[in-house]
Amino acid sequence: MLVDFAFICDYAEVSNKINALGIGFDTIYAPKVPIKHRSFFLVFKLRANIVEVGEKNIKISLIDEDGSNIIPDMNAKIAILKPPEGMESKAQVAVGFDKVEFTKYGSYSIHVVLEGNDLFSIPIRVAPPPQPVAGK
């Protein structure tokens, strides 16, 4: 199984293709903590060959820099469909995170595990807003 791409964005939906807005941010600026971030999405696309088809268990975790879960793990199943002959199959996924509470500034990450194997992780940071530079 190969990961074509993975990113965090403001909004996404999957139909025949992935539609996403605010692609690829890695920092949530918060004037104070704790903060409840309204929503964001994890988006990824997988490619699989014929021997990898079938229903697969997937687990998505959002953890802090100490390895503690910020929200309960998301467990789901995804279907890797049999591809046309000579082609690879694909799975396009968009997962929404709503009203996630970040209790402190620092580093967090989203971890994706497929069938018990680490697939990928994406870092995300919560930081105070940048301060304007004096004289500019």
N, C-alpha and C positions, 0 to 999 in steps of 0.2 A: 504494500500500500504506500503510495507516494502522496505527499501534501503538495498540491500545486501552489497554493497560497493560503495565508491566514492573516487576518487583521481585525482590529477593533474599529468600530465606526459609530456614528450617531444613530443611524437607522439602516435597516436592511430588510429585504424580502427576497424570496426565491420563487421564481416561476420557471420558465424555460431557461432563464438566465438570472444572475444575481443583480439586483438593483440596490445600490448602497449610497448613503450620503455621509459626508464628514469622515472620509476614509483615512485610516491609518494614524489616528492620534494615539499618543502614549502617555499623556499627562492630563490629569484632572486638576485644575486650579481651584483651590478652595480658600476663601478669606479666613475661615476658621474650621476647626474640626471639633467634634464629629460633624460629618456632612452626609446627607443622603443624596446621592447622584440620581437624577431623575431617570435616565435610561441610557443604555448603550448596548451594542450588539457585537457578538463574536461571529465572524464570517470565515468559512474555510471551504476549500474544494479538495476532494480526494480523488485520486485515480487508482484503479485496481485492474488487475488482469483476471483472466477467466477463473483461475483457481482461488481467487479472493472473493468471489461473489457470494451473496447470501446476506442474511440478517446479522448485524454486528452490534455488540454491546458497546456503548460509549459512555464515558464518565467525564464530566466537566467540573473542575474545582476552581474556586477563586480563593487564593490564600495570601496571607500577609508575609512579610519578610522573615517571620519566625516559623513559617510553615503551618500556621493555624488557619482553619477555614473561616472565611468571612461570611459565607452563606452555606447552607447545606449543599452537598454535592448534587449535581444534576445527573441523573442516570436515565438513559434513553436507548432506543434501538434505532439503527439506521439501516436502510436496505441498499445493498450494493447489487444492482441489477445486472443480469447477464448482458454483456455488450454484443453488438453485431460482430459477426466473424471478422477476425483480424484487427479489431479495435479494442480499446480499453474502456472499462466502465468508469463512470464518475458519480460522485455524490457531492451535492452542493448543500451546505448547511448554514443557516443563520439562526443564532440563539440570542434571545433578548434577555437582558438583565435590567430589572426595574427596581428603583428605590433602594439601591445597595447602599448600606451605611458603612462609610469608612471612618473609623474611630480616631485615626492618627495620620499625620503626614508620614510618607515613606514609600517604600517599594512594595508592590503587590504583583501577582501574576496569575494568569489564567492557564490552567493545565488541562490538557485533553489526553485521555487514555482510551485506547481502542482495544477491546478484547484483552484487557489486563496489561497492555504494553504502552509505554509512554509514546505518544504520537508527536506532540509539540507543546510548547508553552510560549506565552506572549507576556512580556512585562508591561506593567502599567504603574504609574507613579501618581501619588497625591501630593501636591505641593502648594505653598502659598503663592498668590499671584506675583508675577515679577514686579519689582518696584521701578518706577520711572528713574532714569538716570538724570542727576542734577544738571541743569544747564541745557537741557534739550527740550 
